[in-house]
């Protein structure tokens, strides 16, 4: 996570990843080392996927990601 001093505040930005799924789809993920993943439907990361845990392919991709030491 990168933190930037911005005026009188500090803004922290989490890294973004594009994970491949077994069926050929891609899922976009923001990873926070304390809060965990946030998955998105689009590259702009504006449409949150709130039911990602119901998709076994996304769960498998997350296991792959964490198994590699949180690297895509």
MIDOSE-1310 file (N, C-alpha, C; in nm, 2 decimals, decimal comma, always signed):
residues 72
xxxx	+0,08/-0,12/+0,00/+0,00/+0,00/+0,00/+0,09/+0,12/+0,00; +0,06/+0,22/-0,08/+0,13/+0,34/-0,10/+0,06/+0,45/-0,03; +0,12/+0,53/+0,06/+0,06/+0,64/+0,12/+0,13/+0,77/+0,08; +0,05/+0,87/+0,05/+0,09/+1,00/-0,01/+0,05/+1,11/+0,08
xxxx	+0,14/+1,20/+0,12/+0,10/+1,32/+0,19/+0,03/+1,42/+0,10; -0,09/+1,45/+0,13/-0,17/+1,54/+0,04/-0,22/+1,65/+0,13; -0,15/+1,77/+0,12/-0,19/+1,88/+0,21/-0,18/+1,85/+0,35; -0,28/+1,86/+0,43/-0,28/+1,82/+0,57/-0,32/+1,68/+0,61
xxxx	-0,33/+1,60/+0,50/-0,38/+1,46/+0,52/-0,29/+1,36/+0,46; -0,31/+1,24/+0,49/-0,24/+1,13/+0,42/-0,34/+1,04/+0,35; -0,31/+1,02/+0,22/-0,40/+0,94/+0,14/-0,33/+0,81/+0,11; -0,39/+0,69/+0,13/-0,33/+0,56/+0,11/-0,41/+0,50/-0,01
xxxx	-0,33/+0,44/-0,10/-0,38/+0,37/-0,22/-0,34/+0,23/-0,22; -0,43/+0,14/-0,24/-0,40/-0,01/-0,24/-0,37/-0,05/-0,38; -0,28/-0,15/-0,40/-0,25/-0,20/-0,53/-0,37/-0,27/-0,60; -0,37/-0,26/-0,73/-0,48/-0,32/-0,81/-0,42/-0,43/-0,89
xxxx	-0,50/-0,54/-0,91/-0,46/-0,65/-0,99/-0,57/-0,70/-1,08; -0,53/-0,77/-1,19/-0,63/-0,83/-1,28/-0,60/-0,98/-1,27; -0,69/-1,06/-1,22/-0,67/-1,20/-1,20/-0,74/-1,28/-1,31; -0,67/-1,38/-1,37/-0,74/-1,46/-1,47/-0,82/-1,57/-1,40
xxxx	-0,94/-1,60/-1,46/-1,02/-1,71/-1,41/-1,01/-1,83/-1,51; -1,04/-1,95/-1,46/-1,03/-2,07/-1,54/-1,12/-2,07/-1,67; -1,23/-1,99/-1,66/-1,32/-1,99/-1,78/-1,29/-1,88/-1,88; -1,18/-1,82/-1,86/-1,13/-1,71/-1,96/-1,17/-1,57/-1,92
xxxx	-1,25/-1,55/-1,82/-1,29/-1,42/-1,77/-1,17/-1,36/-1,69; -1,17/-1,23/-1,67/-1,08/-1,16/-1,59/-1,16/-1,09/-1,48; -1,10/-1,09/-1,36/-1,16/-1,02/-1,25/-1,06/-0,92/-1,20; -1,11/-0,80/-1,17/-1,03/-0,69/-1,12/-1,04/-0,68/-0,97
xxxx	-0,92/-0,67/-0,90/-0,92/-0,68/-0,76/-0,83/-0,57/-0,70; -0,87/-0,51/-0,59/-0,79/-0,42/-0,51/-0,75/-0,50/-0,38; -0,63/-0,50/-0,35/-0,58/-0,58/-0,24/-0,53/-0,49/-0,13; -0,59/-0,51/-0,01/-0,54/-0,44/+0,11/-0,49/-0,54/+0,21
xxxx	-0,37/-0,52/+0,26/-0,31/-0,62/+0,34/-0,38/-0,65/+0,47; -0,46/-0,55/+0,52/-0,53/-0,57/+0,65/-0,68/-0,61/+0,62; -0,74/-0,54/+0,53/-0,89/-0,56/+0,50/-0,92/-0,67/+0,40; -0,82/-0,71/+0,32/-0,84/-0,81/+0,22/-0,88/-0,76/+0,09
xxxx	-0,94/-0,85/+0,01/-0,97/-0,81/-0,13/-1,10/-0,74/-0,15; -1,11/-0,65/-0,25/-1,23/-0,60/-0,30/-1,23/-0,63/-0,45; -1,34/-0,69/-0,50/-1,35/-0,73/-0,64/-1,44/-0,64/-0,72; -1,40/-0,61/-0,85/-1,48/-0,52/-0,93/-1,51/-0,59/-1,06
xxxx	-1,62/-0,54/-1,12/-1,67/-0,59/-1,25/-1,59/-0,53/-1,37; -1,54/-0,41/-1,35/-1,48/-0,33/-1,46/-1,34/-0,28/-1,43; -1,27/-0,25/-1,53/-1,13/-0,21/-1,52/-1,12/-0,08/-1,45; -1,22/+0,01/-1,46/-1,22/+0,14/-1,39/-1,24/+0,13/-1,24
xxxx	-1,27/+0,00/-1,20/-1,30/-0,03/-1,06/-1,40/+0,06/-1,00; -1,51/+0,08/-1,07/-1,62/+0,16/-1,02/-1,75/+0,07/-0,99; -1,75/-0,05/-1,04/-1,87/-0,14/-1,01/-1,82/-0,25/-0,92; -1,85/-0,25/-0,79/-1,81/-0,35/-0,70/-1,88/-0,48/-0,71
xxxx	-1,81/-0,59/-0,71/-1,87/-0,72/-0,71/-1,89/-0,76/-0,57; -2,02/-0,75/-0,51/-2,04/-0,77/-0,37/-2,07/-0,92/-0,34; -2,09/-1,00/-0,44/-2,12/-1,14/-0,42/-2,01/-1,23/-0,48; -1,88/-1,18/-0,47/-1,77/-1,26/-0,53/-1,75/-1,39/-0,46
xxxx	-1,78/-1,40/-0,33/-1,76/-1,52/-0,25/-1,85/-1,63/-0,30; -1,96/-1,60/-0,38/-2,05/-1,71/-0,43/-2,00/-1,77/-0,56; -1,89/-1,71/-0,62/-1,84/-1,76/-0,74/-1,71/-1,84/-0,71; -1,72/-1,98/-0,73/-1,61/-2,06/-0,69/-1,48/-2,03/-0,77
xxxx	-1,49/-1,98/-0,90/-1,38/-1,95/-0,98/-1,30/-1,83/-0,92; -1,38/-1,73/-0,87/-1,31/-1,61/-0,81/-1,24/-1,66/-0,68; -1,31/-1,74/-0,60/-1,25/-1,79/-0,48/-1,12/-1,87/-0,51; -1,12/-1,95/-0,61/-1,00/-2,02/-0,65/-0,89/-1,93/-0,70
xxxx	-0,92/-1,82/-0,77/-0,82/-1,72/-0,81/-0,77/-1,65/-0,69; -0,85/-1,62/-0,59/-0,80/-1,56/-0,47/-0,70/-1,65/-0,39; -0,74/-1,78/-0,39/-0,65/-1,87/-0,32/-0,51/-1,88/-0,40; -0,52/-1,88/-0,53/-0,40/-1,88/-0,61/-0,31/-1,75/-0,58
xxxx	-0,38/-1,64/-0,57/-0,31/-1,51/-0,55/-0,24/-1,51/-0,41; -0,32/-1,55/-0,31/-0,26/-1,55/-0,17/-0,15/-1,66/-0,16; -0,17/-1,77/-0,23/-0,07/-1,88/-0,23/+0,07/-1,84/-0,29; +0,06/-1,74/-0,38/+0,18/-1,69/-0,45/+0,25/-1,57/-0,36
xxxx	+0,19/-1,55/-0,24/+0,25/-1,44/-0,16/+0,19/-1,31/-0,20; +0,06/-1,31/-0,24/-0,01/-1,19/-0,28/+0,05/-1,12/-0,40; +0,09/-1,20/-0,50/+0,14/-1,14/-0,62/+0,07/-1,21/-0,74; +0,03/-1,13/-0,84/-0,04/-1,18/-0,95/+0,06/-1,22/-1,06
